[in-house]
């Protein structure tokens, strides 16, 4: 992965972007392990996994990328402009 690329879709980072905490702060994460990613990729991660799942199972980018829904999303989003954002992804409770 290139330094200036999103760890989910592997495309060059562009705005809008945000930081993803591997262990959510609400689940005891300290905020020291974060990854900058496209906002749409971050929203998708949180629409597929709830915070407890992220803490228990999806504690690395590699684990997140193994998920079938994330793989389908990557195939879809890589055809979009770098600044594309679709706000329809809702965080999983």
Residue pairs with C-beta under 8 A, 6 or more apart in sequence:
1 7
1 10
2 10
2 12
4 12
4 13
5 11
5 12
5 13
6 12
6 13
6 17
6 36
6 37
6 38
6 41
7 35
7 37
7 61
8 37
8 38
8 41
8 42
8 44
8 45
8 61
8 64
8 65
8 70
8 74
9 38
9 41
9 74
9 77
9 78
10 74
10 78
11 38
11 78
11 82
12 82
13 36
13 37
13 38
13 82
14 38
14 82
14 83
15 83
16 38
16 39
16 40
16 83
16 85
17 36
17 37
17 38
17 39
17 42
18 36
18 37
18 39
18 42
19 34
19 35
19 36
19 37
20 34
20 35
20 36
20 37
20 42
20 45
21 29
21 31
21 33
21 34
22 29
22 33
22 34
22 35
22 54
22 59
22 60
22 61
23 29
23 30
23 33
23 54
23 55
23 59
24 51
24 54
24 55
25 31
26 51
27 51
27 52
27 54
27 55
28 55
29 55
35 61
37 45
38 77
38 82
38 85
39 85
40 77
40 80
40 84
40 85
40 86
40 89
41 73
41 77
43 87
43 89
43 91
44 70
44 73
44 77
44 89
45 54
45 64
45 70
46 89
46 91
46 92
47 89
47 90
47 91
47 92
48 67
48 69
48 70
48 73
48 92
49 57
49 58
49 64
49 67
49 92
50 92
50 93
53 92
57 63
58 64
58 67
64 70
65 71
65 74
77 84
